[in-house]
Amino acid sequence: MTGFILTGWDTQEFTANGVLGAFTLGSDLIFDPSDALFTTWDSTGSVSIAGVSFNGEFRLNGDGTPLTDSNGYPIGAANGAGWSFGATGTAGDLSLGANVYFNSDLNAYGVLEVQTSSDCFCFSSVDFTVSFPFTCIDLVTATFGFSTTGFDGITFEATGIAVPGIAWLTFDADLTFNTGKTGKTLTITPNINLGSFTCVTLYYYLDYAGGTTGGVSATGGTLSSPWDITGISFYGLAVTHTWGDVTFSDISLFDPVYYATNIDTSWPNTDYWEEFSISSSADSCCGGGFSFSLDTYFASNSKLFDWAETDASISYGLGSNFTVSTGLNVTDAGFTTWTLGFDVTW
């Protein structure tokens, strides 16, 4: 992918994905053309042998590496390399997994992050995971790990715990024992499911509090005070309809900050409260495919009709293994981005 902005050549990215025998491989190489700097090289591989899945990842950060990637996720110190290796398998109802990290760690976003500006193949940590059914709970996951400082603690996680007689309410529970001063932490998070709708989707969440001392909340706390569910908050709704190969959708948000923070982190701006989208896909020439999407956002106190931003993209397949694409982004401040690219598979 090659990206240009008003000041010139902005991004150069090379991506390769494929299957080689039993191995699934992927690689992504990024440069910063404006400063003639190498940015990152990230490669992954996986294979399954005798019911056991093995995976590995290598990340090399160059001198031009920012602290975060294009999605805003941390990727670690510049000018360093990190590795991770993992394996998972099952034995009846028991699932086992292990991941070991060298000069790296998996951060809260699930992204491999290089820890130091070094190419040292140095041990950082190892995590073990065991999943199994327990009494009336369908699945309990236990995760424990070790790092260079020793034992890192153990966490027991259960999701979707049903509340008898209340079909729309379930709980997630995390119980963590660690070696720090907190010792033990219990986190209980309620979930609500009001069922499916025909064409309108409601976005909602539970409001809950634990009295004056916090109770048992999504951030942990104490069991010594009452824990109350105080209500249901609706923060948006969406409408989707399809005519043939064309799909139209509309998202209206009453709380765009919550939506952008907790539901869709790719939402372009927390001031945007509305999105109209039109997309289509069909066959093109010689076995290829055609796709088109147009996303328009609205914000209060913006331009005419509160228009704020429009993002358009088109891809066209010239055969089954060659696709060209282009994209355009315009905001109320003016033209921002035009992209051109192509994909080749063999």
C-alpha positions, 0 to 999 in steps of 0.5 A: 500500500502506498499513501500520499498526503498533501505534503507528498509521499507519506506511507509505504507498506508491503504485506504478504500472506499465504500458506506454505504446506502446513504453515500459514504465514504473514508478513508486514513491512512498513517504511516512512518515505518522508524521512527515508526510515525503516519503521516496522517489520512484523511476521507471524506463522502458525501450524497444527501438528497432531492436534496441537497448534503452534504460533510465533511472531517476530517484530522488528522496530526501526529508527523511525518507529513511533510509540504506537501503530496506525491504530493507536496501539502501543508497539514498544521501544524504537530500534529493537526486536521482540519474539513470541512463541505459543502452543495450544491443544485440547484433551477432552474438555481440557484446553491447554496453552502456553506463550513465551515472550522474548524482549516483548510482551502482549499488551492490553490491546493484544499487540506484541510490544517490544520492551527495550531498544535491543535485539537481545533474545532475552526472556521476558515472561511466560504465560500458561492457560488452562480452560475447563468446565466447572460445576454449572459454569460452562467454561473456567479459564485459569491463567498464570505466568512467570517473568524475570522477577518471578511468579506473576500471579494467577487469574481465574476467569468465568464468563456468561454465568447465568442468573436463575430466573433472569434470562437477560442477565449474566455475569463475568467474574475474574478472581486474581491472586498476585504477589503485589500488595493487593493480594487478591482482587475480585472483579464482577461485571454484569451483562445484559442481552435484550434479544435480537431485533428485526432491523433495528439494533439498540446499543445499551449497557447496565448502570451499576454501583456498589454503594458508597465504597464502590462495591464489586465493580468492573475495576474491582473492590470490596465485598463489604457493601451492597452492590446495586444495578441502578438502570439501563442506559441506551446510547445509540441505535442502528438501522440496516437494510439490503436491496440486492447487492447494496446495503444501507446502514445508519448509526445514531449515537446518544453517547458517541464517547462511550461508543468510540471508547468501548464498542468501536475504537475505529470510530473516527471522532468522539464528536461524531453522532451519526453515520450513513453508510452505503456499500455494495459488492458484486462480481467483476471481470474475469473471476474478480470481485467489485466492492464499494463503500461510502461512509458519511459522518455528522457532528453538531455545529459542523458544516451544512446539515452538520456534515463532518466527514466522508470516507469512500473506497473502491476495489475492482478485481481484474481477474481472480488474483489481481485487485486494484483499489483506491480511497478518498477522505474529506472532512469539513476542514478539507481534503485529507487523504487519497490512497491507491493500492493493489493486491496480488495473490498466487 
